[in-house]
Amino acid sequence: MAKTPFKKLGSVEILSAHLNGIQHAVNNMEDVLGMKTAPKAGVQLLPYTDMPDPGLRCRIYEGPDNNWLYDPEPVIKRNGQIVSPSEYELQAEYGAVVFHVQQQASDVITADYTHITNQSAKMEQVDSQHAALEARVAALEQNGGGGGGSFLAYLVKHYPGTYRSHGISPQNNATGVAVLANSIDIFPFVAHETIICDMMGGQVSAAVSGGLTSFAVYTDNNGYPGTLIAQTGAVDCSTTGWKEAAFTTGPVTLQAGNYWIGRFCNAALSFHGLSPAGINPVPSAPPLGSDNINNTNGLGAGVGGIRYSLAFGNGAFPETFPAVGDGPQYLERNAYGSPWIRRQP
């Protein structure tokens, strides 16, 4: 951040150049902040009476506000009558008037002026925009995206060392989600910037002896899983808790764009995951029909994933994800056992 290199002056004569530099810096800050102004009328000005020479008293009058504007021009009054500008020197920026001749001690000097306040139009605009943004985020979280979910998703930063999943929620908000044995559940994932990912995982809430799960990430093919990018090794799910595994080929770089993250289980496990309010729905899914595995509650909240039931002994994900009609079906549920992918620390 650039700063004017003001130096400590020490015991030197103060020059007008010194003050000019400070005033210019103040004006620059005022430009940046877009300072607000306010008019005032009938403000009494108080005279300076502390000069040793009595003849100099009641000539300089100062108001409670500095930073008056010259346009509109301040109006100075004496005992309620307008004073001709020829009788004084106006120093509006300092909130002061210097009369050429001494005024009577009993005179009441007032001023009508417009001055710069301690309020910033630009800061108020920022505050207003921030409040509107917070309201928008709250509304999107409340209705599950409702036509603006992708906007909220862009607000979610995938920080190094953290996991993200297939939605706008940064953490599990559903528990005990049953998944089928010998099946892949796969979900749309959005990378909003280039990220390097090294692990995937999930939260097991109901374990099975001998249970194994593995994870994978796929490219996107026009709103449907495309080709395999990488997969993890199998992780033991015979106990509950967080389970994670590294990609077998090492960390993978994902450019900004759309991907798919999936999970395979060899047994009927249960996972924590996301509710429909927290997900990015499958963009390619048709209306509910024969190709969909429908939720029995009939939510109609949108299809959240794809399920491919198969039994593969070596745990290798298909290099190209099979098309709907060749086994996979669109999946709509009141909760999803979500896989999570970690951005490398």
N, C-alpha and C positions, 0 to 999 in steps of 0.2 A: 504494500500500500504506500503510495507516494505521500510525503509530508513536506510542507515548507520547512526549510532548514533554519528555523529561528534559533538564535544563539542567546545565551545569557549576556545581557549588556553590561552588567556591573555598574560602577559609579561613573556614568558618562552623561553628557548633555543629551536630553531626549530631543530628537529631531523630528520634523514633520514627516520625513521619509519613514521613520520607524512606525509612526502611527498609520501612515498610508498603507504600509505593508500589512499591518494587522487588519485594517478596515477592508482591504481587498480580499484577504482570506475569509473574513466574516461574510462578505458579499457572495463569495463562491459557495460557502456552505448554505447561505440562504437560497441561492439558485437551486442547489441540489435538493433542498428540503421543500422548496415551494411554500415559503412562509405565508401564513394567512394574515389578514389585516382586519381591523375593527374600527368603526368611527366612534368618537366620543364628543360630547358637547357640554359646554359650561364647566369645564374642569378648571378648578382654581389653581393658579400658579403661585408659588411661594417665593418671596424675594430673598436674595442673599443680603444679610445685614451684619456679617461678621468682618467686614473690611475695616482696617484701622482708620481709614479716612472716611468720615461720615458722609462726605460728598459723593462717595462711590456706592453708598448703600441704596437699596431699592431701585437698582438699575437692571440687575440680572434676575430674571424670574425663571423658575424651573418647575416643570410639571412632574407628576408621579410616574409618567411613562416616558421612556426614551423611544427612539426609532420612529419619529413621526415621518409622514410622507410630505413631500413638497407638492405633490399632485394627488388629490385635491389640496389646494393651498390652505394652510391653517388660517383660521380667523381669530384675531386677538381682540379682546374686549376689555375696556376699562369702565368699571361701574355700570356694566350692562350695555355700553356704547362701543361700537366698532372703532378700533384704533387704526389710523392710516398706517400702512406699511412703511411710510417715510419716517415714522417716529422710532422705528426699531430695526434691529438686525435679527432676522429669524435664523435660528440654528435648529432646524427641525429634527435632524438626525440625533441630536442630543436632548431633544425635548425642552429647549430653552429659548428665551427671548431676551435680547440685550437692548434696553432703551438707550437712546442717545442722551437723554437728560434724566435726572433723578425723578422718580415718581413720589407722590405723597404716600406716607406710611399708611394712611387710611384708605388708599385706593385698593379696590378689589380687581385683580387682573385674572381674567379667565381665557380659556382657549377652546375652540372647536377644531378637532384634528382627527385624522385617521392614522393609526399607528400599527406597526408590525407586532403581532401577538407571539406567544410562545407555542403556537400550534402550527403544525406542518400539514399542508394539503396533501403532499405526496405520502407522508406517513399514514394519514387517515385513509388514503386510498389503498395503501398496502394492507392496513388493518381490516378495511372493509372486504378486500379481496380474500384475505386470509380467513375471515369469518365465513364468507360465502363458500370458500373451498372446504372448510371444516363441515359446514352444513351439507354440502354436496356429498362429501365422503360419508357422513353419518347417514344420509338418505340412501346412498348406494349400499352401505352395509346393512341397513334396515330392510331393504327390499331385495337384497341378493343380487344387485347389479342392475335390474330393471331397465334395460336399454342403455345403461352407461357403465356396465361392469368392466368393460375393457379400459375405460377411463380410470377407474379406481385401480385396476391392475397395474397401470403405468405408474401409480403413486407408490407401489410396493417395491422397495429397493431390496435386491438380493445381495446382502452384504457378505464379504469373504468370511468363511467359516460357519455360515448359517445354512440351514436347509429351507427349501421352498417346495411347494407341491403344485397341484393343478388348479390353483385358484387364487383368490385375493386374500384369503385368510393366512396369516403368518404362523398359525399353530392349529393343532387338531381341535375340532369343535364337535366331534362325534366319537362315541366310544362303543366298543363291543360290536363292530360291524362284521358279520359273518361273511366269509369268502368260500368259494367252492374249492374242493380238492382238484388237482390236475387242471388248473386253468390259469390263463393270463388275464389280468385286468389291466387295461392301459388307458391313459388319460392325457388330454392336451396340456402341454406345458409351454409357457411363453418366456423366452429370454429377452429382456428389454435392452440388453447391452451385451457385448462380448463377455463371456464368463468362462472360466476353466473349472470344471467339476471333477471331483475325485472319488466321491462315494454316493451311495444311495442307501435308504433305510426305511424303516417303518416301525410303528409301535404295536407290538403284539399284546392283545388284551385277553386272549384265550389260547393257550398253548396246547399242543398235541405231541405226545412222545414220538420222536422220529420225524417231527415236522421240519421241513426245510422250505426256505423261500430264497429267491434270487430276484434281481432287479435289472432293468434294461432301459436304454434311451434310444428312441427312433427318430428319424427325420420325419418331416411332415410332407404329405403328398396331397395338396389341395384339400386340406381338412380331414385327412385320414392318415393313419400311420404308414410310413414308407419303408425305408430300409434301416436295418440295425446299425447303430453307431457303436455302441459298446454295451457290455453286460457285466454284472458282478459275479463273483463266486456265490455259492450257496451258503446261507447262514442258518445256524441251528435255531429252531423255534420250539424247542421242547420246554422252554420256560417263557414266562411273560416278560415284557419290558421292551426297551428300545433295541432294535436289531439293525445293524448296518454292515455294509461290505464295500470294499473298494472295487473299482472296475478292473477287470482282469488284464486289460491292456494298458493300464495306467490312466492318468487324468486325461479328460477329453475337453477340447475347446469347442464351445457352442457360440457361433455368431448370433447377433441379435436376430430373432425370428421365432417361428413356431416349431415345436418338437412334441414328442410323445414320451411319457415315462410310464413304465409298466412294472408289474410284479407277478411272479409265478409262485404258486404254492403247490406242494405235493400232498397236502392234507387240508382238512376243513378247519382252518384257523379263524381267529377273529382279530381284527385290527382296530386301532383308533383311526380316525380319518376326518373327512370334511362332509358337512351337510350341503344340500343344494344351494343354500344362501351364500356359501363361500367358494363356489367353484366357477371355473370357466367352462361353459357347456360345449359339447362337441359341435363344431360348426357344420359338419357335413351330415349330421343325423337327420333323417326324414321325420315327418310326423309319426306318432306312435302307430306301429303296425306289426306285421308278421316278422319283420327283421329286428324287432326290439324285444329285450327282456324287460317287461314292464314292472314297475313297483306296484305291489298289491294295493297300496293306498291310493293309487291313481292321482299322484301329485300334479302331473302335468307341468312340472317345473323345468323341463328340458332334460335332454339326454346328457349324462355326465361322463360316460366312458364307453368302452368296448370290452366285451368278454369273449375270450377264445378258449374253449374247453378242449384240452388234449392231454395226453400222457406222453411225455418224452423222458426217457430214462436218463439221458446224459445231461438234462437240464439246459440244453442249448436253445436259446430263443431263435425263431425263424429269421433267416437273413432278410427276407422280405415279408412284411406282415400280410397274411392272407386276406383276400377281399371278403366283404360281406357276401354271404351265399356259399362260401367255401368253409364255413364253420363259425367265424366271428358273428356276434350279434351286438347291436347297440344296447347299452345298459342304462336304465333309469332306476334310481333308488332314492329312498329317503335319507341315506347316508352311504358314503363310499369309504372302503378301507384303503386309504390313500398311500401311495408310495411318495417318498421325499428324496430330493436330490440336493447334494451339498456343493456349494461353491467353495473351491479350494481356499484355505486360509492364506 
